[in-house]
Amino acid sequence: MSGYDLSALNVMVIDDNVHMLRIVKTIFHAMAISRVRYLSNAKDAYAELRRAQPDIIITDWEMKPVNGLEFTRQLRSKGGYYSRVPIILLTGHTEYERVMEAIQSGVSDVLAKPVSIEILYRRLCRIVDISAVSGADDDNDDEYIDIG
């Protein structure tokens, strides 16, 4: 792995599987990404998003009571920052129809489990490239949006 220093990224990871959170934490540690908030459900993620705006959100598909797709749909419907923040969906469901459903729900990328450090690194680099080109910084990000 070379190219980007991703250590300054601010990331939110949402997964109700403690084992998967540990795997992702190990991967981020290897990448020197330390500004990560690990959450076990969408409710906690909504509360955290009222306080901070991460650069990237990584969420699992299969969670209860709100799964990763529903979380993404709700977030995207709020507009502003919430419609643009990159969201990576982790899933064991890699069938074409399921991936298309995820993309249509608003996820930026889909990663198959088990996730590897190389693949996650490449996807993060791609998102950083896209964000840099799109000029994602917007003056309207300071407004408060209730994401309920």
N, C-alpha and C positions, 0 to 999 in steps of 0.2 A: 504494500500500500504506500503510495506516494502521491504527491500532488497538492492536496488540500490539507490545511490544518483546520480541523473541525472542532478544536477544543473550546472555541468561544460560543458554540451553538447552545441555545437554551431549548431543551427538549422536554416534552411531556409524553410519558408512556402509560397507557391504560390497558391493563390486562388483569383478569380475575384469577389467573393461574400464577401462584407464587413462584413456581419453578421457572416459568417463562420469564417472569420479571427478573429473576436472578440471572438467567442466561443473557438477557438484554443488558443488564447492569454490567456483567462481565465483559461483554462486547464493547460497551461504551467506555469502560475503564481502559481497555486495550487501545481505544482510539483517543484517550485522554479527554473525553467529553465528560465533564463533571457537573455541569449545570443541568441536571435531569431531575424531574419530579416523577416519581413512580406512584401510580394510583391504581386501585383495584376495581373501580367502577365509574360509570359515567356521571353519577351524582357528584362524587368527589371532584371529578374533572371539571364539571360546570362551576363548582364553587371555586376551584383554583383559577379558572379562566377569568373570574371576576377580579382576581388580584394580579394576575400576570398573563402576559401574552407570549407563549413560547414561539420559537422560530419554526418548529416542526412538532407535529403530534403523531405519535405511533399508537395505534389501537388494535386490539384483537377484534376479530369478527364475532366470535362466540362468547358473549358475556350476558349476564342476567342482572337486573331485569331489562336493561337497555343494551342491545348489542351494538357492535361497532358501526354497522351501517346506519342504524337509527340515530346514533350519536352524531354521525357525520351529516346526515340529512338535517337534523335539528340545528346543528352548528351552522351549516351553509345557509340555512333560511334566515339567519340573523343579519346577513349582509356585512359590509365593511371588512374589517380584519378577518372576521370569522368565515367569510366567503373565500378568502385568499390563503389562509394559513395552510401550508402543505400538510396533508394527512396521509400517512402510510398505513395501510391495513395489513395486519399479519393474519394469515389464515392457512388452514390445511385444505381449504376448498379452492382448488386451482382449475376446475372445469371452466371452459370458455364462457358458458352462460353465467356462472357465478362471478367471474372476473368482470364481465360486462355489467352485471348488476351493481357491483361495487363501484365501478367507474361512473356509471349513471347516477349513483347516489352521491357522488362528489369527492370520492377519494382521489388523491393525486397519484398514488401508486399502490400496487398490491405485491406483497412479499409472501412467498410460500414458506410454511414451517416445515422442517426446522430451518431457521434463518442462520446464515453464516456471516462471519465478520466481513468477508470480502464483498458479498452481495450487498449487505447493509451499507458498507462504506461507499460502494459505487452508487447506490441509490441516493444516499445523502449528498454526495458530490454532484449528482445530476440535479437535485433539487436546489442546491446552492447556486449552480450555474443558471438555472431557469430563473431563480429569484433575482439574481444580479442583473440579468438581461431585462426582466419585466419591470424593474423599478418598483418593487413591491412596497417600498416605503411610501406612505400616503399621509397627508396632513390630517385626514379624517379619523385616524386611528385613536385619537385621544377621546373621542366621544364614548360615553358609557352606553353599552347595549345590554339589556337584561336578557341573559340566555337561559333563565329560569330553570 
